């Protein structure tokens, strides 16, 4: 019996595969390598001593993906694969809806056909839109502000409807906050193509001298230092949450939803200072006007995940920045080309 990990060569997927292999699970990765590289498999093997079976395939090609199910006894799925850049989703909404929604529908069709009815879905705190208060709990109203977030919310609803129609399904939905850091080995980490969309990869590249400075969007929010506050979680803690969520979905039919965050908020300037201390390098920044749609604070109430999954974040902001700095130093240009 194997676990299929879609997008398993990506940032969060690769860290989750490492954790799954470390507890003896049999892993099959499906990834089209549109935002990842095949050499990640070598790094995973170096860390764990095991090499997961790999298929280069796109979820939009259902015939190619069916080979994975025909050739392996897939028992459950952890679904990461999908486009994930908010700005790009606004510019190319049809591409995002087609890729993320159609790909997931194809995956679910194959799961039903081959009897693999346990899935952990990689969702996002973007499904809460612009919450009026913090911390954010799973019972908050759901809304979105961009097509990327809308695809996550639509997939959540699709999975919910599937569970209504087929009582054999067990589904855990993980709503991530802000994953950062890297594996402590420095061998796997975040390798965004082009200019990073997220704060920490950009900060690390400013410290490395790749970019001149960081733009801090707004310093007049109602926060301790005026900059935006977010919930940052170490990617290894996040990866471990998937193991707990998978165990829960195996044992419980129907669908449930879990925030995956630390429950602590850090401001942009606190992150900059923590990274400077971890790397020993300065991070130059300039204050810029607020971005439309940004909110002052966004952090999780993670109590439900602790109560039902037995999971909580263990690593602090110092660990996140230290491990990211190690990854950046050892891989200044990211992963080598395939």
C-alpha positions in Angstrom: 0.0 0.0 0.0 1.4 3.4 -1.0 0.7 7.0 -0.4 0.5 9.2 -3.5 2.0 12.7 -3.0 1.0 15.1 -5.8 3.5 18.0 -6.1 5.9 15.9 -4.0 9.0 17.6 -5.4 7.8 21.1 -4.3 8.7 23.0 -1.2 6.1 21.6 1.3 5.7 18.4 -0.6 9.4 17.4 -0.5 9.6 18.1 3.3 6.4 16.0 3.8 7.9 13.1 1.8 11.0 13.2 4.0 8.8 12.9 7.1 6.7 10.1 5.6 9.7 8.1 4.5 11.2 8.5 8.0 8.3 6.6 9.5 8.4 3.8 6.9 5.6 4.8 4.6 5.9 3.7 0.9 5.7 6.9 -1.2 4.9 7.6 -4.9 5.4 11.1 -6.1 3.5 12.6 -9.0 4.9 16.0 -10.2 4.9 17.8 -13.5 8.0 19.8 -12.4 6.5 23.1 -13.5 7.6 24.7 -10.2 10.1 22.1 -8.9 13.1 20.1 -10.0 13.8 16.4 -10.3 17.1 16.7 -8.4 15.0 17.0 -5.3 14.6 13.2 -5.4 18.4 12.9 -4.9 18.3 15.2 -1.9 15.4 13.3 -0.4 17.4 10.1 -0.9 20.5 11.6 0.8 18.4 12.6 3.8 16.4 9.5 4.3 18.4 6.7 2.6 15.3 6.0 0.5 14.2 7.1 -3.0 10.5 7.5 -3.6 9.0 6.2 -6.8 8.5 9.1 -9.2 6.2 9.9 -12.1 6.6 13.0 -14.2 3.0 13.7 -15.0 0.4 16.4 -15.0 -3.0 16.0 -13.3 -4.6 17.6 -16.4 -3.6 14.5 -18.3 -5.8 11.9 -16.7 -4.7 9.0 -18.9 -1.0 9.6 -17.9 -2.0 9.9 -14.2 -4.0 6.7 -14.4 -0.8 4.8 -15.0 0.2 5.7 -11.4 -2.9 4.1 -10.0 -2.6 1.0 -12.3 1.0 0.4 -11.5 0.8 1.0 -7.7 -1.5 0.1 -4.9 -2.5 3.6 -3.9 -4.1 3.7 -0.5 -4.3 7.4 0.2 -3.3 10.8 -1.3 -1.7 14.0 -0.1 -2.6 16.6 -2.6 -0.1 19.6 -3.0 -0.1 20.0 -6.8 -1.4 23.3 -8.0 -0.5 26.8 -9.1 0.0 29.1 -6.0 1.0 32.7 -6.9 -1.7 35.2 -5.8 -0.6 37.9 -8.2 -0.4 35.6 -11.1 -3.9 34.2 -10.4 -5.3 37.7 -10.7 -3.6 38.2 -14.0 -4.4 34.7 -15.3 -7.6 33.5 -13.6 -8.7 31.0 -16.3 -5.3 29.3 -16.1 -5.6 28.9 -12.3 -9.2 27.7 -12.4 -8.5 25.2 -15.1 -5.2 23.8 -13.6 -6.2 23.7 -9.9 -9.9 22.7 -10.3 -9.7 20.4 -13.3 -6.5 18.7 -12.0 -8.2 18.0 -8.6 -11.4 16.6 -10.3 -9.2 14.3 -12.4 -7.4 13.1 -9.2 -10.7 12.5 -7.4 -12.1 10.6 -10.3 -9.0 8.2 -10.2 -9.2 7.9 -6.5 -12.8 6.8 -6.7 -12.2 4.4 -9.5 -9.3 2.7 -7.7 -10.7 2.8 -4.2 -8.2 5.3 -2.7 -10.6 7.2 -0.6 -8.4 9.0 1.9 -6.9 12.4 1.1 -5.2 15.3 2.8 -5.7 18.5 0.9 -3.3 21.4 0.9 -5.5 24.4 1.4 -4.7 27.9 2.6 -5.7 30.6 5.1 -6.7 32.7 2.1 -10.1 31.0 2.3 -10.8 33.3 5.3 -10.5 36.4 3.0 -10.1 39.5 5.2 -11.1 38.3 8.7 -12.4 41.0 11.0 -10.5 39.6 14.1 -7.7 37.4 15.2 -6.8 34.7 16.0 -8.6 33.0 13.2 -10.6 29.8 13.9 -11.9 27.2 11.5 -15.5 28.4 12.1 -14.8 31.9 10.7 -16.8 33.0 7.6 -15.2 31.9 4.4 -14.5 34.3 1.5 -11.7 35.0 -0.9 -10.0 38.0 -2.5 -8.3 36.4 -5.5 -8.6 33.5 -7.9 -5.9 31.4 -6.2 -7.8 31.6 -2.9 -11.1 30.9 -4.7 -9.6 27.7 -6.2 -8.7 26.5 -2.7 -12.2 27.2 -1.4 -13.8 25.6 -4.4 -11.8 22.4 -3.9 -12.7 22.3 -0.3 -16.4 22.4 -1.3 -15.8 19.8 -4.0 -14.3 17.4 -1.4 -17.1 18.2 1.0 -19.7 17.2 -1.7 -17.8 14.1 -2.5 -17.9 13.1 1.2 -21.7 13.6 1.1 -22.1 11.4 -1.9 -19.6 8.7 -0.8 -19.5 7.9 2.9 -16.2 5.9 2.5 -14.1 9.0 2.0 -11.9 10.4 4.8 -10.7 13.9 4.1 -8.5 16.2 6.1 -8.2 19.8 4.9 -5.2 21.8 6.1 -5.4 25.6 6.0 -1.8 26.8 6.0 -0.7 30.1 7.2 2.9 31.2 6.2 5.3 28.3 5.7 9.0 29.3 5.9 12.4 27.8 6.8 14.0 24.7 5.3 15.2 21.2 6.3 17.9 21.4 9.0 20.2 19.5 6.7 20.2 22.4 4.3 19.6 20.0 1.4 16.0 20.9 0.6 14.2 24.3 0.9 12.1 26.8 -1.0 13.3 27.5 -4.6 10.8 30.0 -6.1 11.1 30.6 -9.8 11.7 34.2 -10.7 11.2 36.9 -8.1 9.8 35.4 -4.8 6.2 36.2 -4.0 6.7 35.5 -0.3 8.5 37.6 2.4 11.2 35.2 3.7 12.7 34.0 0.4 13.0 37.7 -0.6 14.6 38.6 2.7 17.1 35.8 2.4 18.1 37.0 -1.1 18.5 40.6 0.1 20.8 39.4 2.8 22.7 37.4 0.2 23.1 40.5 -2.0 21.0 39.1 -4.8 18.5 42.0 -4.4 19.3 45.5 -3.3 16.6 45.9 -0.7 13.3 44.7 0.7 10.1 46.8 0.3 8.1 46.9 3.5 4.6 47.7 2.5 3.2 50.0 5.2 4.5 51.0 8.6 1.3 52.6 9.9 -0.8 49.6 10.8 -2.2 49.2 14.3 0.6 46.8 15.3 3.5 47.2 17.7 5.9 48.5 15.1 3.4 49.5 12.4 4.2 46.7 10.0 2.0 43.8 9.1 1.8 40.8 11.4 1.6 37.2 10.1 1.7 33.7 11.4 4.9 32.0 10.2 5.3 28.3 10.6 8.4 26.1 10.0 8.0 23.9 7.0 9.1 20.8 8.9 6.4 21.5 11.5 3.9 21.8 8.7 5.1 18.6 7.1 4.6 16.8 10.3 1.0 18.1 10.5 0.3 16.2 7.2 1.3 12.9 8.9 -1.2 13.6 11.8 -3.9 14.7 9.3 -3.4 11.5 7.2 -3.7 9.3 10.3 -6.9 11.2 11.2 -8.4 10.8 7.8 -7.6 7.1 7.8 -9.6 6.7 11.0 -12.4 9.2 10.5 -14.8 9.2 7.6 -16.2 12.5 6.2 -14.3 15.8 6.0 -12.7 18.1 8.6 -10.7 21.3 8.5 -7.7 22.4 10.5 -5.7 25.6 10.8 -1.9 24.9 10.6 -0.1 27.8 12.2 1.8 28.6 15.4 -0.9 30.9 16.9 1.8 33.6 17.2 2.2 36.7 15.0 5.4 38.3 13.9 5.8 41.6 12.2 7.8 42.2 9.0 10.4 44.1 10.9 10.6 41.4 13.6 11.2 38.9 10.8 13.9 41.1 9.3 15.7 41.4 12.6 15.5 37.6 13.3 16.9 36.8 9.9 19.8 39.3 10.4 20.6 37.6 13.7 20.4 34.1 12.2 22.5 34.9 9.1 24.8 37.5 10.5 24.1 39.6 7.4 22.2 42.9 7.1 18.8 43.1 5.4 18.3 46.5 3.8 14.7 47.6 3.5 12.6 50.6 2.5 9.2 51.6 3.6 6.7 51.6 0.8 2.9 52.4 0.7 0.5 49.8 1.8 -0.7 47.3 -0.8 -4.5 47.2 -1.5 -6.1 44.4 0.3 -3.4 43.8 3.0 -4.6 43.6 6.6 -2.8 44.5 9.7 -2.8 41.1 11.4 -3.4 37.5 10.4 -2.6 34.6 12.7 -4.2 31.2 13.6 -6.0 29.7 16.4 -4.4 26.2 16.1 -6.2 24.6 19.1 -8.4 22.3 16.9 -5.4 20.7 15.3 -3.9 20.1 18.8 -7.1 18.6 20.2 -8.1 16.4 17.2 -4.8 15.7 15.5 -2.4 15.8 18.4 -0.3 18.3 16.5 1.3 21.6 17.4 4.2 23.6 16.1 7.4 23.1 17.9 9.9 25.4 16.1 10.3 29.1 16.8 11.1 32.0 14.6 14.8 31.6 15.4 14.7 28.0 14.0 12.9 29.1 10.9 15.4 31.9 10.1 18.5 29.8 11.0 17.4 26.9 8.7 16.5 29.2 5.9 19.9 30.9 6.2 21.6 27.6 6.0 19.6 26.6 2.9 20.3 30.0 1.3 24.1 29.8 2.0 24.4 26.3 0.7 22.1 26.9 -2.4 22.6 30.5 -3.4 20.9 29.9 -6.8 18.5 27.3 -5.6 18.5 23.8 -6.9 20.7 23.0 -9.9 19.0 22.6 -13.2 17.6 19.1 -13.9 
